Structure formats: structure tokens, C-alpha cells
Amino acid sequence: MSLRIHTEALYDGLKSFLGAHDPNQVLSKIERELRYVIPNWSHNIPDCPGWYWFKAPGVGEPQLLQVSHGRIDTKLMADLGPPNNLVDVQRVKGQWAGPLLPPK
């Protein structure tokens, strides 16, 4: 059972105890939060710092990359490791998924 289906089943079981509420608002909030737990692949370039899954074109295995502000300016940079190290995310082509939330 996927996490999304499990979460929706939990909500269905609890909604009778929640009293008056807008179920569409609750399901919308669940969907927003699940986006951080179950990110979807996209060609959208990261627009905030964080950890992202990255899949380069023609490469089957994704890798986890840290995206953060550059040391000299606030441009977002992806840490590709040696030999390239920090590269402007605008120049990194491929699919992205994230940002991932850190564990609590």
C-alpha cells in the first residue's frame, strides 16, 4: 500500500471524530505535505536550498545532491562533488525531485 493511499485511509477513519471541517482543505493539506515525503520527478530547477534527488539524462541511477547558496553571492549552487564541486543549478540539466525534509 502506498503512503498516499495509507494516509487517505487514515483520514477516512478519523474524519468522523474531527467534527465540522472542510474535507477538501484537509485533503489539500495532506497532498502538500506528502509532496515533501514522496517527491515527484520534474525538470523544474530547484528554487530553494535543500537536499534533492537528481537524475542526469542517460544515467539510470539518481543521486542525492545538496543545493545551497553560493559562497560569494546568493545564487543557488548544486554540490556535484569532485571535480566540478559547486555548479550553478541553472546549468545542471536533468530531472529533480525535492526538496526533502530532514528527519525529526
Secondary structure, DSSP 8 states (H G I E B T S, - for coil): --HHHHHHHHHHHHGGGS-S--HHHHHHHHHHHHHHHS---BS----SSEEEEEE-TT--S-EEEEEEE-SSSS-EEEE--TTT-EEEGGG--SEEEEEE----
